[in-house]
Amino acid sequence: MARLALGVEFDGSAFAGWQHQGHARTVQGELQQALSRVANHSVEITAAGRTDAGVHALAMVAHFDTTAERPLHGWVLGTNANVTNEVSVLWARVVPDTFHARHSALSRSYLYRILDQPVRPALERNRVCWTRHALDAARMAEAARALIGHRDFSAFRAAECQSPTPVRDLREVTVERNGPYVDLRLRANAFLHHMVRNIAGSLLLVGRGERPVEWVEEVLVARDRTQAGPTAPPQGLYFVGAEYPAGHGLPSYTLPGPRSGVPTT
């Protein structure tokens, strides 16, 4: 029995999220069917994170166990030949039996991309969060800095979040203007359910001038979800990648800069 890790890119627009559901299309469900054909036995795959419906991934890391012997490029090409076009396996690596895509991850990175322009987009309607209001990215960046650190993020977690603790270590947060886009990038040890989208929804209020910069920190300290902004839509959210110990030999992903590793037009 061998354990393999995969890097997976996907457009989440047509899926009900990552996690397998019997009544809807999911990324996990589609991948498991494709991998099972290549392996010639049933395959169950585990990912570094569980994305919601409409959320995308630049390099989701996942692992599975198999008794089949295939060259690494065979797993990549074979899976891509059998999976829907919205999903693509980027790479495959053999990893130790102790490796776990979720539990072995040191950190995870997300990008939330906002397009602020007067008219709604057509080509990017499923790839960005659109707002007709001009945003002040500098104000948003200043407000976001208050979130960095080992903090209680109760104010930014979904009501249905199943995590036993609201505490997370948010290690990096940046907000940058990138032409017509405002990009929010976050890296943490882990994220709560809807945490990135709830932070984005609050920062949007600051960017539009509806809330002062200091308000985000006040919301964080209050630990009350009802005081924060609305949950931002899923279309602008991208799972960028996960960081693992160097000994596993997996590609390293960091928060992308403008024009680097992010969706462009």
C-alpha positions in Angstrom: 0.0 0.0 0.0 1.4 3.4 -1.0 0.3 6.9 -0.1 0.4 9.6 -2.7 -0.1 13.3 -2.4 -1.6 15.4 -5.2 -1.7 19.1 -6.1 -5.2 19.9 -7.5 -6.4 23.1 -9.3 -10.2 23.5 -9.7 -12.8 26.0 -10.7 -15.4 25.7 -8.0 -18.2 27.4 -9.9 -20.1 24.2 -10.8 -19.5 22.3 -7.5 -21.3 22.2 -4.2 -17.8 22.5 -2.5 -15.0 20.0 -1.9 -16.6 17.4 0.4 -18.4 14.5 -1.2 -22.2 14.7 -1.2 -24.5 12.1 -2.5 -27.0 14.5 -4.0 -24.6 17.1 -5.7 -21.4 17.4 -7.7 -18.3 17.9 -5.5 -14.6 18.1 -6.3 -13.9 15.2 -3.9 -16.6 13.1 -5.6 -15.3 13.8 -9.1 -11.7 13.1 -8.2 -12.4 9.9 -6.4 -14.3 8.5 -9.4 -11.4 9.4 -11.7 -8.7 8.1 -9.4 -10.6 4.9 -8.9 -10.6 4.3 -12.6 -6.8 4.8 -12.8 -6.1 2.7 -9.7 -8.7 0.0 -10.7 -10.0 0.0 -7.1 -12.0 2.3 -4.9 -10.1 5.4 -3.8 -10.9 7.8 -1.0 -9.1 11.1 -1.0 -8.5 13.6 1.8 -7.7 17.3 1.3 -5.9 20.0 3.2 -9.1 22.0 3.5 -12.8 21.9 2.7 -13.9 24.6 0.3 -17.5 25.8 0.1 -19.7 25.9 -3.0 -18.3 28.3 -5.6 -14.8 28.5 -4.1 -11.8 27.8 -6.2 -8.3 26.3 -5.7 -4.9 27.1 -7.2 -3.2 24.1 -5.5 -5.3 22.1 -3.1 -3.2 19.4 -1.6 -4.8 16.0 -1.1 -3.7 12.4 -0.3 -4.9 8.9 -1.0 -3.8 5.3 -0.5 -3.5 2.8 -3.3 -2.3 -0.8 -4.0 -1.9 0.1 -7.7 1.6 0.7 -9.2 1.6 3.6 -11.6 4.4 6.1 -12.6 3.8 9.5 -11.1 3.1 11.1 -14.4 0.6 8.3 -15.0 -1.4 9.3 -12.0 -1.5 12.9 -13.3 -2.3 12.2 -16.9 -4.7 9.3 -16.1 -6.7 11.3 -13.6 -6.9 14.3 -15.8 -8.1 12.1 -18.7 -11.0 10.8 -16.5 -12.0 13.9 -14.5 -14.2 16.9 -15.5 -12.5 19.8 -17.2 -13.1 22.1 -14.1 -10.5 20.0 -12.2 -6.8 19.4 -13.0 -4.2 17.4 -11.1 -1.0 19.4 -11.3 1.5 17.0 -9.7 1.7 13.7 -7.8 4.3 12.6 -5.1 4.9 9.5 -3.1 4.7 10.5 0.6 5.3 8.5 3.9 2.3 6.7 5.5 2.4 9.2 8.3 1.7 12.1 5.9 -1.8 13.6 6.1 -2.9 16.4 3.8 -4.9 18.1 6.6 -3.1 17.2 9.8 0.4 17.5 8.5 -0.1 21.0 7.1 1.9 23.8 8.9 -0.2 26.6 7.3 -2.8 27.3 4.6 -3.0 30.3 2.3 -6.0 32.0 0.7 -6.6 34.8 -1.7 -9.8 36.8 -1.8 -10.1 38.9 -5.0 -12.4 41.9 -5.3 -13.2 43.8 -8.5 -14.5 47.3 -7.8 -15.9 48.9 -10.9 -19.2 50.6 -11.8 -20.6 47.8 -14.0 -20.8 44.1 -13.2 -18.4 41.7 -14.9 -19.5 39.1 -17.4 -16.4 36.9 -18.0 -15.3 37.1 -14.4 -18.7 36.8 -12.8 -17.7 33.5 -11.1 -14.0 34.5 -10.4 -14.2 37.7 -8.4 -16.3 39.4 -5.8 -17.8 42.4 -7.6 -18.7 45.7 -5.9 -19.7 48.9 -7.8 -18.3 51.0 -5.0 -14.7 52.3 -5.2 -12.6 50.8 -2.4 -9.8 52.4 -0.4 -7.3 49.5 -0.3 -5.0 51.4 2.1 -7.7 51.7 4.7 -8.6 48.0 4.3 -4.9 47.1 4.8 -4.6 49.2 7.9 -7.7 47.6 9.4 -6.6 44.1 8.5 -3.3 44.4 10.4 -5.3 44.3 13.7 -6.2 40.6 12.9 -2.6 39.3 12.8 -1.6 37.0 15.6 -2.9 34.2 17.8 -6.4 35.4 18.3 -10.0 34.4 19.1 -11.9 34.8 15.8 -15.4 34.1 17.1 -16.6 37.3 15.4 -15.6 35.8 12.0 -16.7 32.2 12.2 -19.9 30.8 10.7 -22.7 29.8 13.1 -22.4 26.2 11.9 -18.6 26.0 12.3 -17.7 22.7 14.0 -14.3 23.6 15.3 -13.9 23.0 19.0 -12.0 26.3 19.4 -12.3 29.7 17.7 -8.6 30.5 18.2 -6.4 30.6 15.1 -2.9 31.9 14.4 -3.2 34.3 11.5 0.3 34.8 10.4 0.0 37.1 7.4 -2.7 39.4 6.1 -2.2 41.9 3.2 -4.5 44.0 1.2 -3.2 45.4 -2.1 -4.5 47.2 -5.1 -3.7 45.3 -8.3 -5.1 47.4 -11.2 -8.9 47.0 -11.1 -8.7 44.4 -8.3 -8.2 44.6 -4.6 -6.5 41.4 -3.4 -6.8 40.2 0.2 -4.2 37.5 1.1 -4.2 35.5 4.3 -2.0 32.8 5.8 -2.8 30.9 9.0 -2.2 27.6 10.7 -5.9 26.9 9.9 -9.1 28.7 9.2 -12.6 28.6 10.7 -15.7 28.0 8.5 -16.4 31.1 6.5 -13.5 32.9 8.3 -11.9 34.4 5.2 -15.3 35.5 3.7 -16.4 37.0 6.9 -13.2 39.0 7.2 -13.5 40.1 3.6 -17.1 41.2 4.2 -16.0 43.4 7.1 -13.1 44.9 5.2 -15.4 45.7 2.4 -17.3 48.0 4.7 -14.1 49.7 5.7 -13.0 50.1 2.1 -16.3 51.7 1.2 -16.0 54.2 4.1 -19.0 52.7 5.9 -16.9 51.8 8.9 -13.8 53.3 10.5 -10.5 51.5 10.4 -10.6 50.9 14.1 -13.9 49.1 13.8 -12.4 45.7 12.7 -10.3 45.4 15.8 -13.4 46.3 17.9 -15.3 43.5 16.3 -12.5 41.1 16.8 -12.3 41.9 20.5 -16.1 41.7 20.9 -16.1 38.1 19.7 -19.7 38.6 18.4 -20.5 37.4 14.9 -23.5 39.7 14.7 -21.3 42.8 15.0 -19.1 41.9 12.0 -19.9 42.5 8.3 -21.8 40.2 6.1 -20.3 37.0 4.6 -18.7 38.0 1.3 -19.7 35.9 -1.7 -17.7 32.7 -2.5 -16.7 33.6 -6.1 -13.7 35.7 -5.1 -12.2 33.1 -2.8 -9.2 30.9 -3.8 -7.4 28.3 -1.8 -3.8 29.1 -2.7 -1.9 26.2 -1.1 -0.7 24.5 2.0 2.8 24.5 3.6 4.3 21.2 4.8 7.6 20.1 6.5 10.4 20.1 4.0 11.0 16.4 4.5 7.8 15.5 2.6 9.3 16.9 -0.6 6.1 18.7 -1.7 6.0 22.0 -3.7 6.0 25.0 -1.4 3.3 27.6 -1.8 3.3 31.1 -0.3 1.0 34.0 -0.6 1.1 35.2 -4.3 2.0 38.7 -5.1 0.3 40.8 -7.8 0.5 39.1 -11.2 2.0 36.0 -9.6 0.0 32.8 -9.2 -3.3 34.6 -9.2 -6.1 34.5 -11.7 -5.7 37.3 -14.3 -7.5 38.6 -17.3 
